[in-house]
Amino acid sequence: MAFIVVSGTLYILIMALIVLFIDTIFYAVSNKKPKFIFNFIRMFFLALLLGSLKVVPMLELFRQYPRIIELSPSYSFFNLANLWNSTTLFKNFLFSQNNTYKIYYLGQFADKNTLHYYFALTIVVVFIVSCVTLWKKYKVLVIMNIIFVLLFLGDYSPINLWRLLHFLLPSIRGPHKFFTILLMLFSLSVGLAIQELEIKFAYKKISKSLVFILLIVVIFYTYLSANRVFYFHNENVSAYSYSLTSSKSAFFQIKGNPNSMLETIYKGQGNISNNDRSDVIGNQIKTKVLAKGEAAYKGEYYLLNGSGEVKQIIFSPNKLIFKLKLYNDDTLVINQNYFPGWHTSIGQVKSLDGLLSVSLRKTDTNLTLYYLPTSFLAGMFISLLSLCLVIYIIGCKKYPI
C-alpha cells in the first residue's frame, strides 16, 4: 500500500482501499472481531507515514493550488433508461402484429447504437445470474461487484456512489476509471458462476453451452463495432488515415517515441502552446510561463535590464546552471513557474510575475539553481523514521528482549 502511495496512482489507491475495506468489514462482522477494522485503519495510516516523502509535498501542492474539479454529468457504458427503452423496442419487435412496424423495429434493432444496449442487456443478465449463483459462497465478491457497478455507472446509477466519492475526494475526474477493476471482478464472477453451475447440475454441457453463447455474443458485437474495416470505397485508399502532427493539449512534447520522453525533458525541448495556456498542469496550476510568439516572450532565460550576457550550461527539471558576464547589477528571469523550494547559490530565488528570478551583482560569474522543497525533506525524514520503527517493532516481536 505504501508503494502505491509513493507511485502517486490515486485511482489504484482508492480501488485498493475500497476492496480491502469491504473485505475487512465483512470479515470483522461475520467473525465478530472488530480488531480487524482497527488493523485496517492502522495499516492505512502506516502506509501514509511510509509514503510521506510523496504525501507531504503533495499536501503542500494542494494547499497552494487547491484542485477541485467541477464535473459535468458523467458518461458511462450505458444508462438504465436507454437500456429499458431498448428492451421495450425489442419486445415490440417480437410481439407486434403489424409487418410495417416489424420492419421499422428491425431497422431500429440493427442500429449500432441500439445494439450497444442489447449487448449491455446481455451483460446485465449475466451479471444478475452470477450474483444470484455466487451469493451463498462468495458474498464479498458479489458486494464488491455491486459497489463497483454503482460507482462505474456514475450519474446514471440508481444510487450515485460516484458523486459521494467525488465529494470526499474532489480531485478525481471520472467514474470510467473504475472500469478496469470492474472488468476484473466481472470476469472472475462469471468464471466462478459457470463453475458453480457445473457443480450444481453436474452437466458439463451446461457450462460449455454458456461459454459458447457468451462467445457468440461477443464475436457478433465485435463484428458490428468494427465492420467498417471490411469495406473499402476505393481499393487504392486505406480505410483509415492517422495524423499525429498536431496536438490540442496546452503542453506537449516534441515528436518522438515514448522511450525518448525523459531525454526530451532533460534537454528542455518541451513546447508551450500560446493557445489556451491558462490551465496547463492537471487543471490545477495556473501557469505564468510564456509561449514563443507571445508579445511578452523574451526567451527561456534573460536579464531583466539587459546588462550583460547569460548562457545556460546545464538544464534539468530540478537543476539549472548559468554562466554570467554582467556590466551592472541585474535580475535573471527564467521562463519557468515559481514554486517555493527553489534555491540558488547566489542570493535568493523570488517570484517575478509568477516566474523564477534571481537578483545578481556585477561581480557574479556563475549561478546554480536547484529545486529541493522543505516538504520533501520533511516527508523523507518521516518515511525513514516510520521504516525504522517498523523494522524495530518486527525485530522486537521476532527477538524479544
Buried (B, 14 or more C-beta within 10 A) or exposed (E): BBEBBBEEEBBBBBBBBBBBBBBBBBBBEEEEEEEBBEEBEEBBEBBBBBBBBBBBBBEBBEEEEEBEEEBEEBEBBBBBEBBEEBBEBBEBBEEBEEEEEBEBBEEBBEEEEBBBBBBBBBBBEBBEBBBEBBEEEBEBBBBBBBBBBBBBBBBBBEEBBBEEBBEEEEBBBBBBBBBBBBEEBBEBBBEBBBEBBBEEEEEEEBBEEBEEEBEEBEEBBEEBEEEEEEEEEEEEEEEEEEEEEEEEEBBEBEEEEEEBEEEBBEEEEEEBBBEEBEEBEEEBBEBBBBBEEEEEBEEBBBBBEEBBEBEBEEBEEEEBBBEBEBEEBBBBBBBBBBBEBBEBEBBEBBBBEBBBBBBBEEEBEEBBBBBEBEBBBBBBEBBEEBEEEBEEEEEEEEEEE
